[in-house]
Amino acid sequence: DLVPGRFSSVGRNGNVPASNNLSIDLATVIENVVGTRLDDSVRGNDANNRFTLGTGRNAAEGGAGIDTAAYALAAASYQVSATAGVLRVTGADLSDTLVQVERLAFADYKLAFDTAGNAGTTAKILGAVFGVPAVANRDYAAIGLQLLDAGSSYAGLMQLALDAKLGVGASAQSVVTLLYSNVVGAAPGAADLALYTGLLQSGQYTPATLGMLAADTPANAANINLVGLAATGLAYP
């Protein structure tokens, strides 16, 4: 148990398992755990924890923060399923059950399952600004996740994406046409173009907030298969 002040049971004396023989003091924060070849149970704290659980039937509860379970082999060596927020990873000599663990790190790439958080925000921005195929671009996903994990806001990342796609200071018509085309699947008609460019020109919306409006639509969620990403994860290097 990584929560400061809590007790853990670590190891055994012969065949007798330990009981409450280790505690982390209140002034110490431990972020990383390396497990054993036996069955381990780990509870995280409020930091961004990294669990390397080892073999056996293991369980990890991440708690707050953006938590990662790390695996030594390539992703193809494991079977991953996600149901109702619970990740299950099985492979040679291991079977892990992970709760409140947002990321999986394999030897060849990573998966982000926090589709209600930074992974979902990244995918929605990619779909609205760069188009649906960009959601599968692992490098693009990595940029979005890195910035959001470091504290960037939704609006801030949206504006960076628009600037990258259209150039800094793009016209209202360019912004509307881009977002509308990616989300709806066709260029806006004259009435819709006038409506949304008017919202930008009046100052009621900024390019970033209009982009967020587009990214949060059910149409964009369907385009990028946000529900499916909750089950498969957003891949990044």
C-alpha positions as CSV (number, residue, x, y, z in Angstrom):
1,D,0.0,0.0,0.0
2,L,1.7,3.2,-1.2
3,V,-0.6,5.5,0.7
4,P,1.4,7.3,3.4
5,G,0.6,6.0,6.9
6,R,-0.9,2.8,5.7
7,F,0.5,-0.7,6.5
8,S,1.4,-3.4,4.0
9,S,2.2,-7.1,4.3
10,V,5.4,-7.9,2.4
11,G,7.1,-11.3,2.2
12,R,6.8,-14.4,4.3
13,N,8.6,-16.4,7.0
14,G,8.7,-19.9,5.6
15,N,5.1,-20.6,4.8
16,V,3.8,-17.9,7.0
17,P,2.8,-14.7,5.1
18,A,3.8,-11.4,6.7
19,S,1.1,-9.3,8.2
20,N,1.3,-5.4,8.4
21,N,5.1,-5.4,8.6
22,L,5.8,-2.4,6.5
23,S,4.5,1.2,6.6
24,I,5.4,4.3,4.6
25,D,5.8,7.4,6.7
26,L,3.5,10.4,6.2
27,A,6.3,12.5,4.7
28,T,7.3,10.1,2.0
29,V,5.8,9.6,-1.5
30,I,6.7,6.4,-3.4
31,E,5.6,6.4,-7.0
32,N,7.0,3.1,-8.4
33,V,6.5,-0.5,-7.4
34,V,8.3,-3.6,-8.8
35,G,6.4,-6.8,-8.0
36,T,7.5,-10.4,-7.4
37,R,7.1,-13.7,-9.2
38,L,4.3,-14.5,-6.8
39,D,0.8,-13.0,-6.5
40,D,1.0,-9.3,-5.6
41,S,-1.7,-6.8,-4.6
42,V,-0.8,-3.1,-4.8
43,R,-2.7,0.1,-3.9
44,G,-1.4,3.4,-5.4
45,N,-1.4,6.8,-3.9
46,D,-2.2,10.2,-5.3
47,A,1.0,10.4,-7.4
48,N,1.4,9.1,-10.9
49,N,2.3,5.5,-10.0
50,R,4.1,3.0,-12.2
51,F,3.4,-0.7,-11.5
52,T,5.8,-3.4,-12.8
53,L,4.0,-6.3,-11.3
54,G,5.9,-9.4,-12.4
55,T,4.5,-12.9,-12.8
56,G,1.5,-14.4,-11.0
57,R,-2.1,-13.3,-10.5
58,N,-1.7,-9.7,-9.6
59,A,-4.1,-6.8,-8.7
60,A,-3.4,-3.1,-8.7
61,E,-5.6,-0.2,-7.7
62,G,-4.1,3.1,-9.0
63,G,-6.1,5.7,-7.1
64,A,-5.7,9.3,-8.1
65,G,-3.1,10.4,-10.6
66,I,-2.3,9.0,-14.0
67,D,-1.1,5.5,-13.3
68,T,0.7,3.1,-15.6
69,A,1.2,-0.7,-15.6
70,A,4.4,-1.7,-17.3
71,Y,5.2,-4.9,-19.2
72,A,8.5,-6.2,-20.4
73,L,7.4,-7.7,-23.8
74,A,5.7,-6.3,-26.9
75,A,2.0,-5.8,-26.8
76,A,1.3,-8.8,-29.0
77,S,2.6,-11.0,-26.2
78,Y,-0.4,-10.1,-24.0
79,Q,-4.2,-10.1,-24.2
80,V,-5.8,-6.9,-23.0
81,S,-9.5,-6.3,-22.2
82,A,-11.2,-3.3,-20.7
83,T,-14.7,-3.5,-19.1
84,A,-16.3,-0.9,-16.9
85,G,-13.0,0.7,-16.1
86,V,-11.3,-2.5,-15.2
87,L,-8.3,-3.6,-17.3
88,R,-7.2,-7.2,-17.5
89,V,-3.9,-8.1,-18.9
90,T,-2.9,-11.8,-19.4
91,G,0.2,-13.3,-20.9
92,A,2.8,-15.9,-20.1
93,D,2.9,-16.5,-16.4
94,L,0.8,-13.5,-15.5
95,S,-2.8,-12.4,-15.1
96,D,-3.3,-8.8,-13.9
97,T,-6.5,-7.0,-12.8
98,L,-6.1,-3.2,-12.8
99,V,-8.5,-0.7,-11.4
100,Q,-8.0,3.1,-11.8
101,V,-5.0,2.4,-13.9
102,E,-5.1,4.7,-17.0
103,R,-2.1,3.6,-19.1
104,L,-0.4,0.4,-20.2
105,A,3.3,0.4,-21.3
106,F,4.6,-2.4,-23.4
107,A,8.0,-2.8,-24.9
108,D,6.9,-1.5,-28.3
109,Y,4.2,1.0,-27.6
110,K,1.7,2.3,-25.0
111,L,-2.0,2.4,-24.6
112,A,-4.0,5.2,-22.9
113,F,-7.4,4.2,-21.5
114,D,-8.5,7.4,-19.8
115,T,-11.0,8.3,-22.5
116,A,-13.0,10.3,-20.0
117,G,-9.8,12.3,-19.4
118,N,-6.7,13.2,-21.4
119,A,-6.8,10.3,-23.8
120,G,-10.4,11.2,-24.8
121,T,-9.6,14.9,-25.1
122,T,-6.6,14.1,-27.3
123,A,-8.6,11.8,-29.6
124,K,-11.5,14.3,-29.9
125,I,-9.1,17.1,-30.9
126,L,-7.3,14.9,-33.4
127,G,-10.6,13.9,-35.0
128,A,-12.0,17.5,-35.1
129,V,-8.9,19.2,-36.3
130,F,-6.9,16.7,-38.3
131,G,-9.6,14.2,-39.3
132,V,-10.4,10.7,-38.2
133,P,-7.3,9.0,-39.6
134,A,-5.1,11.2,-37.3
135,V,-6.5,9.3,-34.2
136,A,-4.4,6.3,-35.2
137,N,-1.3,8.5,-35.6
138,R,0.7,7.5,-32.5
139,D,3.0,10.4,-32.7
140,Y,0.1,12.9,-32.8
141,A,-1.5,11.1,-29.8
142,A,1.8,11.2,-27.9
143,I,2.0,15.0,-28.4
144,G,-1.5,15.6,-27.1
145,L,-1.1,13.3,-24.1
146,Q,2.3,14.7,-23.2
147,L,0.9,18.3,-23.2
148,L,-2.3,17.5,-21.3
149,D,-0.5,15.3,-18.7
150,A,1.9,18.2,-18.1
151,G,-1.0,20.5,-17.4
152,S,-2.1,22.0,-20.7
153,S,-5.7,23.0,-20.9
154,Y,-8.3,21.6,-23.4
155,A,-8.5,25.1,-24.9
156,G,-4.8,25.5,-25.0
157,L,-4.2,22.2,-26.8
158,M,-7.1,22.9,-29.2
159,Q,-5.5,26.2,-30.2
160,L,-2.1,24.6,-30.7
161,A,-3.7,22.0,-32.9
162,L,-5.6,24.7,-35.0
163,D,-2.4,26.7,-35.4
164,A,-0.5,23.6,-36.5
165,K,-3.1,22.7,-39.0
166,L,-4.1,26.1,-40.4
167,G,-1.3,28.4,-39.3
168,V,-1.4,31.1,-36.6
169,G,-4.1,33.7,-37.1
170,A,-6.2,31.6,-39.5
171,S,-9.4,33.2,-40.8
172,A,-12.8,32.5,-39.3
173,Q,-13.9,30.9,-42.5
174,S,-10.9,28.6,-42.5
175,V,-11.5,27.5,-38.9
176,V,-15.2,26.9,-39.5
177,T,-14.7,25.0,-42.7
178,L,-12.1,22.7,-41.2
179,L,-14.0,21.8,-38.1
180,Y,-17.4,21.4,-39.9
181,S,-15.9,19.3,-42.7
182,N,-14.1,16.9,-40.2
183,V,-17.1,16.5,-37.9
184,V,-20.0,16.6,-40.4
185,G,-18.2,15.0,-43.3
186,A,-18.9,17.8,-45.8
187,A,-18.1,21.5,-46.2
188,P,-20.6,23.8,-44.5
189,G,-23.4,25.4,-46.6
190,A,-23.7,29.1,-46.8
191,A,-26.1,29.4,-43.9
192,D,-24.0,27.3,-41.5
193,L,-20.8,29.0,-42.6
194,A,-22.3,32.4,-41.9
195,L,-23.7,31.3,-38.5
196,Y,-20.4,30.0,-37.2
197,T,-18.1,32.6,-38.7
198,G,-20.4,35.1,-37.1
199,L,-19.9,33.5,-33.7
200,L,-16.2,33.9,-34.1
201,Q,-16.3,37.4,-35.5
202,S,-18.6,38.6,-32.7
203,G,-16.2,37.3,-30.1
204,Q,-18.8,35.0,-28.6
205,Y,-16.5,32.1,-29.4
206,T,-12.7,31.9,-29.9
207,P,-11.3,29.4,-32.4
208,A,-10.3,27.2,-29.5
209,T,-13.8,27.3,-27.8
210,L,-15.5,26.7,-31.2
211,G,-13.1,23.8,-31.7
212,M,-14.0,22.4,-28.4
213,L,-17.7,22.7,-29.2
214,A,-17.1,20.7,-32.4
215,A,-14.9,18.2,-30.7
216,D,-17.5,17.5,-28.0
217,T,-20.3,16.7,-30.4
218,P,-21.8,13.2,-30.6
219,A,-20.9,13.2,-34.3
220,N,-17.2,13.6,-33.6
221,A,-17.4,11.0,-30.8
222,A,-19.0,8.6,-33.3
223,N,-16.5,9.4,-36.0
224,I,-13.5,8.6,-33.9
225,N,-15.2,5.7,-32.2
226,L,-14.7,7.1,-28.7
227,V,-16.6,4.2,-27.1
228,G,-14.4,1.7,-28.9
229,L,-11.2,3.5,-27.7
230,A,-12.4,3.0,-24.2
231,A,-12.0,-0.7,-24.9
232,T,-8.9,-0.8,-27.0
233,G,-7.0,2.3,-25.7
234,L,-5.4,5.1,-27.6
235,A,-2.0,4.0,-28.9
236,Y,1.1,6.1,-28.6
237,P,4.9,5.5,-28.8
